[in-house]
Amino acid sequence: MVSQDEYEAGFRRYVSCLKAAGFSIIDRGESNEVHEFGVPASAASSGDDDRCYVKEFKSLDIQWQIGREDTSDTAKLIASCLTARGISPGATMDAMHHQMKDNNITIDDCLKTAP
């Protein structure tokens, strides 16, 4: 499990690596304690984004996000979708995915009925 301090330190290293290459992230704040950001297309096309992300942040970012999947916006959308169909949503994304599968509900079905 990744601590918040480790996650934040990795994010700062990633941002610093991009800055050293001449790029700045497009900061969109946080959602569910996960940094939301973008990078300039030139950072991606130069390979600097991938190089910095893989070296400094990728593993931490993946582990951190997986640890928050049950409280993510997607989890909330699926829970709302199941509830609207009279199904009491499971406590985890895994349980809700099984409920969707068992009831032939797709994520597209949920997006169509989302508020």
C-alpha positions as CSV (number, residue, x, y, z in Angstrom):
1,M,0.0,0.0,0.0
2,V,1.2,3.5,-0.9
3,S,1.1,6.2,1.7
4,Q,-0.2,9.7,0.9
5,D,3.3,11.0,1.6
6,E,4.8,8.6,-1.0
7,Y,2.2,9.5,-3.5
8,E,2.7,13.2,-3.1
9,A,6.5,12.9,-3.2
10,G,6.3,10.9,-6.4
11,F,4.0,13.4,-8.0
12,R,6.4,16.3,-7.1
13,R,9.3,14.3,-8.6
14,Y,7.2,13.8,-11.8
15,V,6.3,17.5,-12.0
16,S,10.0,18.5,-11.4
17,C,11.2,16.1,-14.0
18,L,8.8,17.6,-16.6
19,K,9.8,21.1,-15.5
20,A,13.5,20.2,-16.0
21,A,12.6,19.1,-19.6
22,G,10.8,22.5,-20.1
23,F,7.2,21.5,-19.6
24,S,4.5,22.3,-17.0
25,I,1.6,20.2,-16.1
26,I,-2.0,21.5,-16.5
27,D,-3.2,21.2,-12.9
28,R,-6.9,20.4,-12.6
29,G,-6.9,19.9,-8.8
30,E,-7.8,16.7,-7.0
31,S,-10.7,14.3,-7.0
32,N,-10.9,11.5,-4.5
33,E,-7.4,12.4,-3.3
34,V,-6.0,11.8,-6.8
35,H,-4.2,14.5,-8.8
36,E,-6.1,15.4,-11.9
37,F,-3.7,16.9,-14.5
38,G,-2.8,17.1,-18.1
39,V,0.4,17.7,-20.0
40,P,1.1,19.6,-23.2
41,A,1.0,17.6,-26.3
42,S,4.6,18.5,-27.0
43,A,5.6,16.8,-23.7
44,A,4.0,13.6,-24.8
45,S,5.3,13.7,-28.4
46,S,8.9,14.4,-27.2
47,G,8.7,11.4,-24.9
48,D,9.5,13.4,-21.8
49,D,6.1,12.9,-20.3
50,D,6.4,9.1,-20.6
51,R,10.0,9.1,-19.4
52,C,9.2,11.2,-16.3
53,Y,5.9,9.5,-15.5
54,V,7.4,6.0,-15.7
55,K,10.5,6.9,-13.7
56,E,9.0,9.0,-11.0
57,F,5.3,8.4,-10.6
58,K,3.6,5.6,-12.6
59,S,3.8,2.7,-10.0
60,L,2.8,5.0,-7.1
61,D,0.0,6.5,-9.1
62,I,-1.5,3.1,-10.1
63,Q,-1.3,1.7,-6.6
64,W,-2.8,4.9,-5.1
65,Q,-5.7,5.0,-7.6
66,I,-6.5,1.3,-7.1
67,G,-6.6,1.9,-3.4
68,R,-9.3,4.5,-4.0
69,E,-11.4,2.8,-6.7
70,D,-14.2,1.9,-4.2
71,T,-14.7,5.6,-3.5
72,S,-14.1,6.9,-7.0
73,D,-16.5,8.9,-9.1
74,T,-17.0,5.8,-11.3
75,A,-17.9,3.8,-8.2
76,K,-20.5,6.5,-7.3
77,L,-21.9,6.4,-10.8
78,I,-22.3,2.6,-10.8
79,A,-23.8,2.6,-7.3
80,S,-26.3,5.2,-8.4
81,C,-27.1,3.2,-11.6
82,L,-27.6,0.0,-9.6
83,T,-29.8,1.8,-7.0
84,A,-31.9,3.3,-9.8
85,R,-32.6,-0.2,-11.0
86,G,-33.6,-1.4,-7.6
87,I,-30.4,-3.2,-6.9
88,S,-28.6,-2.5,-3.6
89,P,-25.0,-1.8,-4.7
90,G,-22.1,-3.8,-3.3
91,A,-19.5,-2.2,-1.1
92,T,-16.7,-2.6,-3.6
93,M,-16.1,-1.9,-7.3
94,D,-15.5,-5.6,-7.8
95,A,-18.9,-6.5,-6.2
96,M,-20.7,-3.8,-8.3
97,H,-19.0,-5.0,-11.5
98,H,-20.3,-8.5,-10.7
99,Q,-23.8,-7.1,-10.0
100,M,-23.7,-5.3,-13.4
101,K,-22.6,-8.4,-15.2
102,D,-25.3,-10.5,-13.4
103,N,-28.0,-8.0,-14.4
104,N,-26.7,-7.4,-18.0
105,I,-26.0,-3.7,-17.2
106,T,-23.2,-2.0,-19.1
107,I,-21.4,1.2,-18.2
108,D,-23.0,2.8,-21.2
109,D,-26.4,2.0,-19.7
110,C,-25.3,3.8,-16.6
111,L,-24.0,6.8,-18.5
112,K,-27.3,7.2,-20.4
113,T,-29.2,7.4,-17.1
114,A,-26.7,9.5,-15.1
115,P,-28.0,12.8,-13.7
